[in-house]
């Protein structure tokens, strides 16, 4: 599903950012007229953007009204299983297909992460998107983008309780080395361990802090 209008693309990006950062919390009602006025965009563009967000499971459209999709504890395992497989595949394909420009971007992001741990969240997201691009499979990259949005909400939920340890940055460095060497099995193993550790940490925090429903 693609957005054709420029104003629909703008509406989509703004709403995606607000939903995935929890500025619009799970369960929040979404009024098309209010959003159009707030964003200074047409109602038609808001409707088109919301249709795509429904398709991406970030907005729910029950018989009456539109709402930001809820977050349930059961979502964790579903999203983590899919990301574990898709991100491992992306790492393997990056080790096979990465070009010089891809490696330069990945190395630069690792250097930024090591120098500025305060920006770790944003840089981590950029790093994972860069891995997907380095795989040179546009269908895989598009699918991962969808799951990044779902994962981002979980990350923001736990963000106040997360500590960004040097081990996360080191795993990125190790992964880039595996990609540079074309070592597909090692790249897959490093990415799988990275994703598993992330979701273990998120799961523990959400359980300990009782951050969402348990259904």
C-alpha contacts under 8 A as a table, 3 or more apart, distances in Angstrom:
res1	aa1	res2	aa2	distance
1	X	52	X	6.92
2	X	52	X	7.86
3	X	6	X	7.86
3	X	8	X	6.37
3	X	9	X	5.98
3	X	48	X	7.32
3	X	49	X	7.43
3	X	52	X	7.96
4	X	8	X	7.20
4	X	9	X	7.43
5	X	8	X	5.11
5	X	9	X	6.37
5	X	45	X	7.38
6	X	9	X	5.12
6	X	10	X	6.31
7	X	10	X	4.94
7	X	11	X	6.12
7	X	41	X	6.81
7	X	42	X	7.88
7	X	45	X	5.94
8	X	11	X	5.01
8	X	12	X	6.01
8	X	44	X	7.91
8	X	45	X	4.25
8	X	46	X	6.37
8	X	48	X	6.20
8	X	49	X	5.54
9	X	12	X	5.04
9	X	13	X	6.20
9	X	45	X	7.99
9	X	49	X	6.92
10	X	13	X	5.30
10	X	14	X	6.28
11	X	14	X	5.30
11	X	15	X	6.10
11	X	39	X	7.40
11	X	41	X	7.44
11	X	45	X	6.68
11	X	46	X	5.98
11	X	49	X	6.01
12	X	15	X	5.25
12	X	16	X	5.84
12	X	46	X	7.52
12	X	49	X	4.59
12	X	50	X	7.09
12	X	52	X	7.78
12	X	53	X	7.52
13	X	16	X	5.01
13	X	17	X	6.06
14	X	17	X	5.22
14	X	18	X	6.24
15	X	18	X	5.04
15	X	19	X	5.99
16	X	19	X	5.24
16	X	20	X	5.94
16	X	53	X	7.46
16	X	149	X	7.73
17	X	20	X	5.37
17	X	21	X	5.94
18	X	21	X	5.37
18	X	22	X	6.09
18	X	23	X	4.85
18	X	24	X	5.48
19	X	22	X	5.07
19	X	23	X	6.03
19	X	24	X	4.91
19	X	25	X	6.69
19	X	26	X	7.82
19	X	58	X	7.30
19	X	68	X	7.07
19	X	153	X	7.54
20	X	23	X	7.66
20	X	24	X	7.98
20	X	149	X	5.88
20	X	150	X	7.09
20	X	152	X	5.65
20	X	153	X	4.71
20	X	156	X	7.71
21	X	24	X	7.55
21	X	152	X	6.95
21	X	153	X	6.01
21	X	156	X	5.98
22	X	25	X	4.71
22	X	26	X	7.22
22	X	153	X	6.44
22	X	156	X	6.88
22	X	157	X	7.55
24	X	28	X	6.39
24	X	68	X	7.15
25	X	28	X	5.70
25	X	68	X	6.89
26	X	67	X	7.79
26	X	68	X	5.11
26	X	69	X	5.48
26	X	70	X	4.58
26	X	71	X	6.30
27	X	67	X	5.54
27	X	68	X	4.94
27	X	69	X	5.86
27	X	70	X	5.31
28	X	67	X	5.36
28	X	68	X	5.22
29	X	65	X	7.32
29	X	66	X	5.92
29	X	67	X	4.37
29	X	68	X	6.53
30	X	35	X	7.43
30	X	65	X	7.43
30	X	66	X	5.27
30	X	67	X	5.34
30	X	68	X	7.08
31	X	34	X	5.35
31	X	35	X	6.12
31	X	65	X	7.83
31	X	66	X	7.15
32	X	35	X	5.16
32	X	36	X	6.06
32	X	43	X	6.21
32	X	46	X	6.36
32	X	47	X	6.83
33	X	36	X	5.13
33	X	37	X	6.29
33	X	43	X	6.25
34	X	37	X	5.19
34	X	38	X	6.06
35	X	38	X	4.96
35	X	39	X	5.97
35	X	43	X	7.96
35	X	46	X	7.15
36	X	39	X	5.34
36	X	40	X	5.62
36	X	41	X	4.93
36	X	42	X	5.58
36	X	43	X	5.32
36	X	46	X	6.30
37	X	40	X	5.01
37	X	41	X	6.70
38	X	41	X	7.94
41	X	45	X	6.75
41	X	46	X	7.24
42	X	45	X	5.35
42	X	46	X	6.54
43	X	46	X	5.01
43	X	47	X	6.10
44	X	47	X	5.14
44	X	48	X	6.26
45	X	48	X	5.14
45	X	49	X	6.17
46	X	49	X	5.12
46	X	50	X	6.07
47	X	50	X	5.12
47	X	51	X	6.20
48	X	51	X	5.18
48	X	52	X	6.64
49	X	52	X	5.33
49	X	53	X	6.37
50	X	53	X	4.87
50	X	54	X	6.09
50	X	59	X	7.07
51	X	54	X	5.11
51	X	55	X	6.31
52	X	55	X	4.90
52	X	56	X	6.26
53	X	56	X	4.90
53	X	57	X	6.26
53	X	58	X	5.30
53	X	59	X	5.41
54	X	57	X	5.06
54	X	58	X	5.83
54	X	59	X	4.50
54	X	60	X	5.72
54	X	61	X	6.99
55	X	58	X	7.72
55	X	59	X	7.91
56	X	59	X	7.56
56	X	146	X	6.37
57	X	60	X	6.85
57	X	69	X	6.67
58	X	68	X	6.16
58	X	69	X	5.04
58	X	150	X	7.31
59	X	66	X	6.93
59	X	67	X	5.67
59	X	68	X	4.50
59	X	69	X	4.62
60	X	66	X	5.83
60	X	67	X	5.24
60	X	68	X	6.08
60	X	69	X	5.16
61	X	64	X	7.13
61	X	65	X	6.26
61	X	66	X	4.80
61	X	67	X	6.61
62	X	65	X	6.41
62	X	66	X	6.85
71	X	75	X	6.97
71	X	212	X	6.68
71	X	213	X	7.47
72	X	75	X	5.46
72	X	76	X	7.65
72	X	212	X	6.04
72	X	213	X	5.34
72	X	214	X	6.29
72	X	215	X	6.23
73	X	76	X	5.72
73	X	212	X	6.28
73	X	213	X	5.93
73	X	214	X	5.05
73	X	215	X	6.41
74	X	77	X	6.09
74	X	78	X	6.91
74	X	214	X	6.96
74	X	215	X	6.38
75	X	78	X	5.23
75	X	79	X	6.02
76	X	79	X	5.44
76	X	80	X	5.96
76	X	154	X	7.93
76	X	199	X	7.58
76	X	203	X	7.28
77	X	80	X	5.07
77	X	81	X	5.96
78	X	81	X	5.45
78	X	82	X	6.50
79	X	82	X	5.31
79	X	83	X	6.09
79	X	147	X	7.18
79	X	150	X	7.57
79	X	151	X	7.21
80	X	83	X	5.11
80	X	84	X	5.84
80	X	195	X	7.51
80	X	196	X	7.59
80	X	199	X	6.51
81	X	84	X	5.15
81	X	85	X	6.50
82	X	85	X	5.41
82	X	86	X	6.10
83	X	86	X	5.04
83	X	87	X	5.49
83	X	88	X	7.93
83	X	144	X	7.51
83	X	147	X	7.11
83	X	195	X	7.49
84	X	87	X	5.56
84	X	88	X	6.02
84	X	191	X	7.90
84	X	192	X	5.75
84	X	195	X	5.98
84	X	196	X	7.11
85	X	88	X	5.28
85	X	89	X	6.20
85	X	192	X	7.72
86	X	89	X	5.06
86	X	90	X	6.16
86	X	140	X	7.55
86	X	144	X	7.11
87	X	90	X	4.86
87	X	91	X	6.16
87	X	132	X	7.67
87	X	144	X	7.63
87	X	191	X	6.74
87	X	192	X	7.42
88	X	91	X	5.11
88	X	92	X	6.24
88	X	187	X	7.54
88	X	188	X	4.65
88	X	189	X	7.30
88	X	191	X	5.52
88	X	192	X	5.67
89	X	92	X	5.06
89	X	93	X	6.11
89	X	188	X	6.75
90	X	93	X	5.09
90	X	94	X	5.96
90	X	131	X	6.58
90	X	132	X	5.50
90	X	135	X	5.53
90	X	140	X	7.34
91	X	94	X	4.99
91	X	95	X	6.22
91	X	131	X	6.42
91	X	132	X	7.51
91	X	135	X	7.00
91	X	175	X	8.00
91	X	179	X	7.47
91	X	184	X	7.38
91	X	187	X	5.52
91	X	188	X	5.55
91	X	191	X	6.61
92	X	95	X	5.19
92	X	96	X	6.48
92	X	135	X	7.69
92	X	179	X	7.91
92	X	183	X	7.95
92	X	184	X	4.66
92	X	185	X	6.83
92	X	187	X	5.78
92	X	188	X	5.38
93	X	96	X	4.95
93	X	97	X	5.84
93	X	98	X	7.76
93	X	134	X	7.71
93	X	135	X	4.64
93	X	136	X	7.59
93	X	184	X	7.39
94	X	97	X	5.06
94	X	98	X	4.89
94	X	131	X	6.41
94	X	132	X	7.38
94	X	133	X	7.98
94	X	134	X	4.94
94	X	135	X	3.92
94	X	136	X	7.30
94	X	179	X	6.26
95	X	98	X	6.08
95	X	135	X	7.57
95	X	178	X	6.84
95	X	179	X	3.97
95	X	180	X	6.70
95	X	181	X	7.31
95	X	182	X	4.50
95	X	183	X	6.07
95	X	184	X	5.33
95	X	187	X	6.77
96	X	135	X	7.55
96	X	179	X	7.51
96	X	182	X	5.75
96	X	183	X	7.96
96	X	184	X	6.75
97	X	134	X	6.74
97	X	135	X	5.76
97	X	136	X	6.55
98	X	102	X	5.83
98	X	103	X	6.83
98	X	134	X	4.82
98	X	135	X	6.19
98	X	136	X	7.35
98	X	179	X	7.38
98	X	180	X	7.97
99	X	102	X	5.24
99	X	103	X	6.50
99	X	134	X	7.11
100	X	103	X	5.20
100	X	104	X	6.31
101	X	104	X	5.13
101	X	105	X	6.38
102	X	105	X	5.25
102	X	106	X	6.28
102	X	130	X	7.28
102	X	133	X	7.74
102	X	134	X	5.53
103	X	106	X	5.07
103	X	107	X	6.03
103	X	134	X	7.99
103	X	176	X	7.43
103	X	180	X	7.07
104	X	107	X	5.24
104	X	108	X	6.09
105	X	108	X	5.12
105	X	109	X	6.24
105	X	130	X	7.33
106	X	109	X	5.19
106	X	110	X	6.34
106	X	127	X	6.55
106	X	130	X	6.68
106	X	131	X	7.57
106	X	176	X	6.71
107	X	110	X	5.16
107	X	111	X	6.32
107	X	173	X	7.70
107	X	176	X	7.00
108	X	111	X	5.14
108	X	112	X	6.27
109	X	112	X	5.03
109	X	113	X	6.16
109	X	123	X	6.64
109	X	126	X	7.68
109	X	127	X	6.35
110	X	113	X	5.11
110	X	114	X	6.28
110	X	127	X	7.92
110	X	169	X	6.87
110	X	172	X	6.60
110	X	173	X	6.17
111	X	114	X	5.22
111	X	115	X	6.25
112	X	115	X	5.11
112	X	116	X	5.99
112	X	123	X	7.57
113	X	116	X	5.36
113	X	117	X	5.78
113	X	119	X	7.14
113	X	120	X	5.82
113	X	123	X	6.39
113	X	124	X	7.81
113	X	169	X	6.50
114	X	117	X	6.42
114	X	166	X	7.95
114	X	169	X	6.58
116	X	119	X	5.77
116	X	120	X	6.95
117	X	120	X	4.91
117	X	164	X	7.24
118	X	121	X	7.80
119	X	122	X	5.65
119	X	123	X	6.15
120	X	123	X	5.12
120	X	124	X	5.78
120	X	164	X	7.19
121	X	124	X	5.18
121	X	125	X	6.41
122	X	125	X	5.28
122	X	126	X	6.39
123	X	126	X	4.96
123	X	127	X	6.02
124	X	127	X	4.99
124	X	128	X	6.32
125	X	128	X	5.34
125	X	129	X	6.31
126	X	129	X	5.14
126	X	130	X	6.06
127	X	130	X	5.01
127	X	131	X	6.28
128	X	131	X	5.08
128	X	132	X	6.38
129	X	132	X	5.06
129	X	133	X	6.26
129	X	141	X	7.62
129	X	145	X	7.61
130	X	133	X	4.98
130	X	134	X	6.04
131	X	134	X	4.98
131	X	135	X	6.42
132	X	135	X	5.30
132	X	136	X	7.29
132	X	137	X	7.68
132	X	140	X	7.16
132	X	141	X	5.12
132	X	144	X	7.47
133	X	136	X	5.50
133	X	137	X	7.22
133	X	138	X	7.52
133	X	141	X	6.30
137	X	140	X	5.42
137	X	141	X	6.28
138	X	141	X	5.00
138	X	142	X	6.06
139	X	142	X	5.18
139	X	143	X	6.22
140	X	143	X	5.15
140	X	144	X	6.15
141	X	144	X	5.14
141	X	145	X	6.18
142	X	145	X	5.12
142	X	146	X	6.68
143	X	146	X	5.37
143	X	147	X	6.82
144	X	147	X	5.12
144	X	148	X	6.09
145	X	148	X	5.03
145	X	149	X	6.65
146	X	149	X	5.57
146	X	150	X	6.96
147	X	150	X	5.04
147	X	151	X	6.05
148	X	151	X	5.00
148	X	152	X	5.85
149	X	152	X	5.11
149	X	153	X	6.72
150	X	153	X	5.62
150	X	154	X	6.96
151	X	154	X	5.17
151	X	155	X	6.21
152	X	155	X	4.94
152	X	156	X	6.09
153	X	156	X	5.16
153	X	157	X	6.13
154	X	157	X	5.07
154	X	158	X	6.49
154	X	202	X	7.49
155	X	158	X	5.31
155	X	159	X	5.69
155	X	202	X	7.15
156	X	159	X	4.79
156	X	160	X	7.79
157	X	160	X	7.63
157	X	211	X	7.27
158	X	161	X	5.63
158	X	162	X	6.27
158	X	202	X	6.39
158	X	205	X	6.41
158	X	206	X	6.58
158	X	211	X	7.86
159	X	162	X	5.10
161	X	205	X	6.98
162	X	205	X	7.91
164	X	168	X	7.08
165	X	168	X	5.90
165	X	169	X	7.55
166	X	169	X	5.29
166	X	170	X	6.19
167	X	170	X	4.90
167	X	171	X	6.12
168	X	171	X	5.25
168	X	172	X	6.63
168	X	194	X	7.30
169	X	172	X	5.18
169	X	173	X	6.41
170	X	173	X	4.97
170	X	174	X	6.12
171	X	174	X	5.04
171	X	175	X	6.02
171	X	190	X	6.74
171	X	191	X	7.93
171	X	194	X	6.75
172	X	175	X	4.99
172	X	176	X	6.23
173	X	176	X	5.24
173	X	177	X	6.35
174	X	177	X	5.12
174	X	178	X	6.33
174	X	190	X	7.42
175	X	178	X	5.08
175	X	179	X	6.26
175	X	186	X	7.88
175	X	187	X	5.57
175	X	190	X	6.05
175	X	191	X	7.00
176	X	179	X	5.02
176	X	180	X	6.07
177	X	180	X	5.03
177	X	181	X	6.20
178	X	181	X	5.11
178	X	182	X	6.10
178	X	183	X	5.12
178	X	184	X	7.22
178	X	186	X	6.17
178	X	187	X	5.28
179	X	182	X	4.94
179	X	183	X	6.10
179	X	184	X	7.14
179	X	187	X	6.25
180	X	183	X	7.75
183	X	186	X	5.57
183	X	187	X	6.15
184	X	187	X	5.11
184	X	188	X	6.21
185	X	188	X	5.18
185	X	189	X	6.21
186	X	189	X	5.03
186	X	190	X	6.11
187	X	190	X	5.31
187	X	191	X	6.20
188	X	191	X	5.26
188	X	192	X	6.04
189	X	192	X	5.12
189	X	193	X	6.18
190	X	193	X	5.23
190	X	194	X	6.14
191	X	194	X	4.99
191	X	195	X	6.19
192	X	195	X	5.27
192	X	196	X	6.08
193	X	196	X	5.10
193	X	197	X	6.06
194	X	197	X	5.31
194	X	198	X	6.27
195	X	198	X	5.11
195	X	199	X	6.34
196	X	199	X	5.33
196	X	200	X	6.10
197	X	200	X	5.07
197	X	201	X	6.18
198	X	201	X	5.28
198	X	202	X	6.22
199	X	202	X	4.91
199	X	203	X	5.84
200	X	203	X	5.17
200	X	204	X	6.18
201	X	204	X	5.24
201	X	205	X	6.27
202	X	205	X	5.23
202	X	206	X	6.11
203	X	206	X	5.24
203	X	207	X	6.13
204	X	207	X	5.24
204	X	208	X	6.00
205	X	208	X	5.13
205	X	209	X	5.85
205	X	210	X	7.99
206	X	209	X	5.31
206	X	210	X	5.48
206	X	211	X	5.06
206	X	212	X	6.94
207	X	210	X	5.05
207	X	211	X	6.99
210	X	213	X	7.68
